[in-house]
């Protein structure tokens, strides 16, 4: 009984305590550092494990059964913990911004600046930190390997399309024969100058506009994507800030040994074989005395008895050991050095803000040639009154280069018609400089003029010292803008830009240079009786000068609306702009030039003169040339709007109508309307969305049109005017280069885009995924033309082609933050495939046969196939005589002409030829890492490309015999039965037409181009922790290595798929110092 009583008493006390326990009521608000509420933040209790979310204004309310700890987290903010043990109905929880998760990115489209999560278009924004991961003086090169949706197409060309200078593609291709480069915009206006003029230290951010919603505002020039460069500017109220950067980059010597080259021993053996079979007798017997290789010269001298067998053997042994790649590398190449210095000052005062920067680069290239560049930039913003703002900015660039006429490796390894002689040597066995024979062979040059002319030998090692090439480039870019506030949320802005770039070249050739000596000798006249020489082209130096300019003027007037009405927000703009660009130039030459005392001699450019050494007739070189002045004018009207309801639903659209003087005769052809529309939906802002794991889930879709314009084309006929030679009357003449096409108009690109942005900050994960389709219509292409109306033209370029493309852009980012240690992991995956859907090809070859011929190096428009495609003849090994075999009518065959004809006729081509796939990457991207421990940061990027093929170069016996182009595969050729090789036997004379072409285009040489490379490594040490340098609040040392290494490639030879027949970019080492205070 006692036990029962005690138990009852204990239970009563427990019930009484529970009855007296009071729940804790918490009412609060989550804010940022500006005390603005954070909507849809997650509030989690540690003990009970319950999750809550703040409302649209950041408020929350909850009841706790007992004391607990709240964990508050939100996208873009640092997580915070708050202990709760009593009621609090006015709790304010302030969260600090977390820069490493997903910042509130501002997108500058060139027309307006908006928040990234408020636009429906597809954009990629790179800030200053990302741009500093690489240290190239070219700002565009800093985008390589870190930009979602953008890639550099290396080793590919489109000779029929202009404006293909950057090798950059944004979401693949949009054209076949039009310009391939994306549009470059600098501070609101299209940039016409050289990208190298822009100082990377002045750039605050780079925005890549990718889909129609983002690019259609640029109308007829935005079809290839738009890259917007935004310079650094001060903000109102910003204190004085000084930034400085100094760094030096060393680029290693170019690796000539990566170029496939036949061994000197094999090359000499082939030349001896050909000489024995009298192949070179044709050149040796010609009255034009074409250049011959050193070995052929020795063989000819031995045959004529001018040297003995022993002398020949000694010379041959020296040549056999020579490797011109080593010679050229040792005597010409040096490590390139570039030093970059930048200083920037920003600040603000009462009613104004300003930014001033200066940059200076000193460089020496891989030949030791000096260059320098200076950049100055100034921007000013002023609040003239309560309603009027004024801004002004100027940018000035001046670059200088002092070069010598240093011949390239390819130029010196070419002797006459033989283009790749591996045993060339700059010096002989005794260390004396060798003469190279560029224009004629030694049998002529060693005897011409009987010693009365100037030395006509070319000495490539010493000759550059007698040349001096100077180039100067200056660019001035000015912007002015006035913004007037009309009403609350409505303003009118006007912009004006003036740009001028001038280029001047001054090339001095001293009289001792081969260039000058050759011209003096060529126009000399020798009196055979007296021996007197008359120099009709005057002795002395030659000074060649040229100037060129590029200029533009742009004006824009724009109304901007940014207004909120309760749950409704409207951001819109409408405007018009006009733009004019112009270019021109001229060149002239002074002969008999002397610098001190200054003077030159006149030259007769009108009459024809007899020339040495072959008694030909030529005009004197250097006649003045005036380049045509080109003027292009554009005018546009445009509009853009973005309607947002309850901060979660958005509807956007844009319209632009472009007009130009280069297209069409009728008004309808001169103007081109382009438009886009977009939808956006942020699910996480909905009241019913209760997931605390997902901080952002935004869906978006866009559809619209942008354009592409080829400034070199015209609706009118284009002719080149000149004068006929004086000996036929000298009358003016004109040659029509392109026919008139009154219906010629802009190319048009339609694009649809579906995307999702997401973030799970609890796990440090964020990213985006987008799918798009990209169709080009009205593309430039050839069409049949009645040549009887204009002789010589069977086709005319019209808007008759089309293409289709689709792709995926995926970005995943993971952040692990453990206080002193953090790891940021970014994965970029891009997929793109572009195919020709309509194209007229005048060739009678079958589609697969056309792809075989081009080899994937250029755009080959064949309906149904990728723009860059690779096809190959089916390979069936070598026969008993070492000949390559293919399939013909279901059987093994060496009838190469028949196989080629079948392929060309299209009958049975599928049996003879196999389509391999795309010749450019269909999958590409990067995997970036940043590890940070206290003040030390290590970043690196692995880039990859996959889903494409390339054709491995190999031996071409026809090229070897006729043009001297060899390949190391010659050593692996079939020589006798039983040899296990895939390289055909050497054939001479060439008895089987098409044999080489079949082998080189067969699938045995096709290789998978997939590869992974280490693009860069960046090591940064923050000096903030060094007590003696406390005044340097933001100072760091950095070490950067770029173009580090090719880590893996799918082909068995280990060839670099991007540079399989050329020189890969050099590895670059950079060290420097950055600070701001």
TORBA-789527 format. One record per residue (C-alpha): residue in one letter; x, y, z. Coordinates in steps of 0.2 Angstrom, whole numbers, plus 5000, padded with zeros to 4 digits. Layout:
# TORBA-789527
AXYZ
...
//
This chain:
# TORBA-789527
X500050005000
X501450125004
X502250094987
X500550134978
X500350294988
X502050354984
X501750314965
X500150414965
X500950564973
X502350564960
X501050554946
X500050704953
X501650804954
X502050764936
X500350814930
X500350974940
X502051024932
X501350984915
X499851084918
X500951234923
X502151224908
X501751364895
X502151354877
X503351484869
X502651604856
X503851674843
X503451804831
X504851874820
X505551934804
X507051874794
X507952024785
X509552054776
X510852184781
X509852324774
X508352274785
X507352214770
X506252064773
X506851894766
X505351804758
X505251614759
X506751594771
X506751424780
X506551424799
X506951254807
X506851194825
X508351094831
X507450984845
X505750964837
X506450954819
X505051054812
X505151164797
X504351334793
X504451464780
X504351654781
X503051744771
X503251864756
X503852004768
X504951894779
X503851874794
X503551704803
X502651644818
X502751484828
X502351404845
X503751304854
X503251174867
X504951204876
X506551304874
X507351264857
X508651324844
X508051404828
X509051384812
X508651514799
X509351494781
X508951574764
X509551564747
X511051684745
X511251714764
X512351634778
X511451514789
X511151584807
X510651494824
X509651584837
X509351504855
X507551524861
X506951504879
X505551634881
X504151724872
X504751854859
X503451934847
X504652064840
X506151954835
X507252024821
X508451894813
X509751974801
X510651864789
X512251914781
X512451894762
X513351734756
X514251774740
X514751594736
X513051514734
X511951604721
X512251794722
X510851914716
X511651934699
X511452084689
X511252064671
X511752204659
X511052174642
X511752334635
X510052414635
X509552394653
X510152314670
X509052194678
X509052054691
X509451884684
X507951804693
X506751934685
X507151894667
X506551744657
X507951744644
X509551634645
X511051724651
X512751684658
X513651814669
X515451814674
X516051934687
X517751994691
X518251854701
X517951724687
X518751834674
X520351834685
X520551644685
X521451674668
X522651814665
X522651834646
X522752014639
X521251964628
X519651974638
X518751854627
X520051714630
X519751724648
X517951654645
X518751494638
X518251344649
X517151434662
X515651494652
X514051394651
X513451384633
X515051454625
X516451364617
X518051394606
X517951294590
X519851274587
X520551224570
X518851254560
X518551374547
X517251444535
X518151524521
X516451574513
X515851674528
X516551834534
X516851894552
X517551734559
X518951804570
X518551744587
X518251554584
X516851574598
X515151504596
X513651524608
X512551374607
X513251314591
X513051384574
X511651494567
X512251514549
X513051424535
X513851554524
X513651704535
X514651784550
X515051664563
X515651774577
X514451834591
X514152014593
X515252114605
X514452254615
X515452374626
X514552484638
X512852484629
X513552494611
X514152374598
X516052374598
X516952394581
X518752394587
X520052264590
X519652164606
X521552174611
X521252364613
X520152324628
X521052324645
X520352164655
X520752264671
X519352384666
X518052254664
X516852224679
X515752084671
X515451994655
X513651944651
X513351814637
X511551824630
X511051654622
X509251634618
X508051734607
X507351834623
X509051894627
X509751924610
X508251984600
X508352154607
X509952164596
X508952124581
X509752074564
X511552064572
X511151954588
X510851784580
X512551714584
X512351774602
X512951934611
X514351954623
X514152114633
X515652194642
X515352314656
X516752424663
X516952464681
X516052614688
X515852694705
X514152694713
X513352844722
X513952854740
X515452734737
X517052794746
X518652814738
X519352654732
X521052614724
X521452454715
X523152404708
X523752244699
X525452204693
X525952034685
X527151954673
X526651814661
X527951694653
X527451594638
X528551444633
X529251424616
X528051354603
X528251164602
X528751134584
X529050954588
X527150924589
X527050954571
X527150784561
X528750784551
X529650644541
X531350604547
X532850684538
X533550514534
X531950454526
X531650614516
X533450604509
X533250424504
X531650474494
X532450624486
X533950504481
X532750384474
X531750514464
X533450584458
X534050414451
X532350404442
X532650574434
X531150654443
X532150814446
X532850834429
X531250934424
X531651064437
X533551064433
X533251084415
X531951234416
X532551404410
X531651484425
X532851404437
X531651364451
X532351334468
X532951154472
X533251074489
X535051064496
X535150884493
X534550894475
X535851024472
X537250914479
X536650764468
X536650874453
X538450934457
X539050754460
X538250704443
X539150844434
X540750804442
X540850974452
X541050874469
X541650704472
X540750554480
X541750574496
X541250764497
X539450714493
X539450584507
X540050704520
X538750834515
X537450704515
X537850644533
X537750824539
X536050844532
X535450674538
X535750724556
X534950894554
X533150934561
X532551104556
X531351104570
X532751114582
X533751234572
X532251354571
X531851334589
X533651364595
X534051514584
X532351604582
X531151564597
X531251634614
X530051634629
X528751764627
X528651884642
X527152004645
X527052124660
X525352204664
X525052344676
X523452414681
X522852554692
X521052604696
X520252734706
X518352744710
X517452864722
X516052984724
X515653154730
X514153264733
X513053224718
X514353134708
X515352974706
X516952944696
X518152804690
X519852824683
X521052684677
X522652664668
X523452514661
X525152474653
X525752314645
X527552284640
X527852124630
X529152024620
X528451894609
X529251724605
X530451804593
X530951934606
X530052074597
X529452214608
X527752284610
X526852404622
X525052454625
X524352594636
X522552614641
X521652764649
X519852764655
X518852894663
X517052894668
X515953024677
X514153024683
X513353184689
X511653214697
X511353384689
X509653404698
X508353304706
X507753244689
X509253254678
X510753134678
X512253154666
X513653024663
X515253034652
X516552904649
X518052904637
X519252764633
X520952784625
X522052644619
X523852664611
X524852514606
X526552504598
X527452354590
X529252344584
X529552194573
X530852124561
X530452024545
X530751864553
X530251714542
X529151584549
X529551404551
X528451354536
X529251484525
X530951424528
X530651234527
X529851264510
X531051264495
X530251304479
X528851184476
X529451064490
X528451124505
X529151034520
X531050994519
X531550934537
X533450944535
X533651134532
X534951204542
X535351384546
X537251354548
X538451234539
X539651114547
X540951254550
X539651374558
X539451484543
X537751544539
X536951454525
X536051544511
X534251494507
X533651504489
X531951574489
X531651624471
X532951544460
X534151394462
X536051414465
X536551374447
X535751544443
X536051654458
X537851604460
X538251664443
X536951804438
X537751974434
X539551904434
X539751984451
X539252154446
X537552154455
X537152164474
X537251994483
X535651904478
X535851764492
X534551754506
X535251734523
X533751704535
X534651714551
X535451884549
X534251964536
X532952024550
X534252144557
X534152244541
X532252264543
X531252374555
X529352354555
X528352474566
X526452474569
X525452594579
X523652584584
X522652714593
X520852704597
X519752834605
X517952794612
X516852914620
X515052894627
X513853024634
X512152994642
X510753104649
X509353034660
X507853134664
X506553084676
X504853124669
X503753044682
X504052924697
X504652764688
X504752844671
X506252914663
X506952964646
X508852924642
X509852974627
X511552904623
X512852944610
X514452854606
X515952904595
X517252784591
X518852794580
X520252674577
X521752724567
X523152594562
X524752654555
X526152534548
X527952584543
X529052444536
X530852484533
X531852374522
X533752424523
X534752414507
X535652254515
X534052164517
X533552034504
X531952114500
X532852274495
X534252194486
X533152084476
X532152234469
X533652334465
X534452184456
X532852134447
X532652304439
X534552334435
X535152344418
X536952284414
X537952354399
X538852194393
X540152294383
X540652414397
X540052314412
X539152464419
X537552434429
X536052554429
X534952544444
X533252594438
X532552544455
X533652664465
X534852604478
X534452644496
X533152584509
X531352554505
X530052624516
X528252564515
X526852654524
X525052614526
X523652694536
X521852624539
X520452684550
X518752614557
X517452724564
X515752724570
X514352844577
X512852784587
X511352874595
X510052804605
X508452874614
X507552764626
X506052774638
X506152674653
X504752624665
X504952534681
X503352544692
X502552434705
X500652434708
X500352324723
X500652144717
X501052204699
X502652264693
X503052324676
X504852354669
X504852414651
X505752514638
X505552584621
X506752674610
X507552704593
X509352704588
X510452754573
X512152694569
X513452724555
X515152634553
X516452674541
X518152614536
X519552654523
X521452664521
X522852694509
X524652634506
X526252704497
X528052664496
X529652774496
X531152694486
X532952754488
X532552814506
X533752874518
X533352934536
X534853054538
X534853164529
X533053134525
X532653094507
X532052974494
X532052954475
X530652944462
X530052784455
X529152764438
X527552654443
X526752684425
X527852594413
X528452414412
X530252374413
X531352224408
X531952124423
X533352014428
X533851874429
X532651794417
X532251944405
X530451964411
X529352124411
X528652194427
X527952354435
X528952444448
X528352394466
X527552504478
X526252604468
X525052704479
X523452614483
X521852694490
X520652574498
X518852604495
X517852694509
X516452584516
X514952654525
X513652554533
X512052634541
X510852554552
X509252624561
X508152534573
X506552544583
X506352424598
X505452394614
X505452274628
X504352234643
X504352124658
X502752104668
X502852024686
X501351974696
X501551934715
X503451914712
X503151744705
X502351754688
X503151844674
X502751884656
X504051964645
X504252014627
X505352114615
X505152184598
X506452264586
X506352324568
X508052354559
X508352454543
X509952464533
X510652534517
X511452374512
X509952264509
X508452274497
X507752394485
X506052394492
X505652464509
X505052294515
X506652214511
X507652354519
X506752334536
X506752174546
X505552144561
X506152034575
X505251984591
X505251874606
X504051824621
X504451734637
X503551664653
X504251634670
X503551554686
X504451544703
X503551404712
X504451434728
X503551594730
X501851504731
X501051494748
X500651304745
X502551274742
X503051204759
X504751114755
X506151184765
X507451084756
X507151184740
X507551374741
X507351414722
X506351324709
X505951434694
X505351384677
X505551484661
X505151474643
X505551594628
X505151594610
X505751724597
X506751774582
X508451864580
X509451894565
X511151884556
X511952014544
X513351994532
X514052174530
X515052124515
X513552084504
X512452214495
X510852214486
X511752314472
X513152254461
X514852274467
X516352314455
X518152344457
X518852494447
X520552514440
X521652564425
X522252454411
X524152444409
X524852584399
X525452474385
X523652434381
X522952614382
X522852644401
X520952664400
X519952644416
X519152474419
X517952394430
X517652204435
X515952154443
X516352044458
X514652014464
X512952024456
X511452134461
X510152044471
X508652164475
X507852034486
X509352004497
X508852014516
X509451974533
X509651794539
X508351744552
X508551634567
X507151564577
X507451494595
X506351414608
X507051394626
X506451294641
X507351314657
X507351284676
X508351374689
X508551284706
X509451294723
X509551184738
X510551294750
X510451174764
X511551054754
X512451194745
X511851144728
X511151264715
X511151264696
X510151274680
X509651164666
X509051224649
X508451144633
X508351244616
X507951224598
X508851344586
X508251354567
X509051464554
X508051514539
X508351634525
X510151584526
X511451634513
X511651504500
X511951484481
X510551474469
X510451444450
X510751594439
X510451624421
X512251654416
X511751724399
X511251884408
X512951914416
X514351804409
X515351704421
X514051684435
X513151514436
X512551544454
X512051694464
X511951704483
X510151714489
X509151684505
X508851504501
X509651394514
X509051334531
X509751234546
X509051164562
X509951144579
X509551084597
X510551074613
X510651074632
X511451194644
X511751114662
X512551204676
X512851124693
X513651204708
X514051134725
X514751234740
X515451154755
X515851284768
X516651234785
X517351394792
X519151404787
X518951274774
X517851284758
X517651194742
X516651264727
X516351134713
X515551194697
X515051074683
X514651134666
X513851014653
X513351084635
X512650984621
X512351054604
X511950974587
X511751084571
X511151014554
X510851074537
X509051064533
X508951144516
X510451184504
X510651194485
X512351124481
X512951134463
X514150984465
X513450824457
X514350714471
X513250624483
X513050694500
X514250574508
X515550594495
X515550784498
X515850754516
X517250644512
X518150774502
X518050914514
X518750814529
X517750904543
X518851064543
X517551184536
X515651194535
X515051074522
X513151104520
X512350934516
X510550914519
X510250804534
X512050804541
X512950914554
X513751074547
X515451004551
X515350824547
X516550684544
X516350534532
X517550404526
X517850264514
X517650094522
X519250014525
X519649834521
X521549824525
X523049814513
X523149684499
X524649574495
X525549714487
X525249844500
X523849934492
X522349994502
X520649904499
X518849964500
X517149894495
X516449894477
X514849804473
X515049704489
X516749644485
X518549694490
X519249814478
X520749924473
X519850014459
X519950184467
X519250274452
X517650164452
X517350184470
X517550374469
X516350374454
X515050264463
X515150384478
X515050534467
X513550464457
X512650424474
X512350244468
X512950124481
X513850254491
X513150194508
X514150034504
X515750124499
X515650264512
X515250274530
X514650424539
X515650444555
X514850594564
X515150774569
X516850854566
X516550974580
X516150934598
X514350894602
X514650884621
X515850994629
X516051084646
X517151104661
X517351044679
X517951184690
X518551174708
X519051304721
X519851244737
X520051384751
X520951364767
X521151514778
X522051634766
X522551514753
X521551474738
X521851344724
X520751344708
X520851234693
X519751184678
X519651024668
X518851054651
X518150914640
X517550894623
X516650734616
X515550664603
X516550704587
X517950644576
X519450704567
X520550634552
X522250594557
X523550654545
X524650524536
X525850504522
X525250554505
X526450484492
X525750604478
X526150754489
X527750684495
X528350664477
X527650814469
X527650944483
X528950874496
X527650854510
X528150704520
X527450624536
X528250504549
X527050374544
X528150344530
X529350244541
X527850124545
X527450094527
X527149914520
X528749854512
X528549664510
X527349524512
X527049494530
X527249674536
X525849714549
X525449894545
X524049994539
X525150114529
X525150074511
X526750044501
X527750174493
X527250194474
X528250274460
X527850314447
X526050344453
X525050214443
X523450204452
X522450364452
X521450404468
X522550284478
X523150414490
X521450504491
X520650344496
X521850304509
X521850474517
X519950484517
X519750304524
X519050254541
X520750184546
X521350364549
X519750424558
X519950454576
X518850484591
X519150664596
X518550654614
X519850724626
X520050804643
X521350944647
X521851044662
X521451214656
X522251314670
X522851314688
X522651474699
X523451484716
X523051644727
X523751684744
X522751824754
X523951934763
X522651994775
X523251884789
X525051954789
X525052074804
X526452184796
X525352224781
X523752264790
X523452424779
X523252304764
X521452254768
X521252164752
X522952114745
X523451944737
X524851864728
X524351744713
X525251614703
X524351554687
X524751424674
X523651414658
X523551284644
X524351164657
X524150994649
X523150874638
X522650744651
X521750614641
X521250584623
X520250444616
X521450414601
X522850284603
X524250394596
X523850524610
X523650664597
X522850824602
X521150834593
X521151024592
X522951034586
X523250874577
X524250944563
X524851114570
X525651194585
X524651184601
X524551344612
X526051374623
X525951344642
X525951514651
X526551544668
X525951704677
X526451784694
X525751944701
X525052054715
X523352124717
X522752244730
X521352364734
X521152494748
//
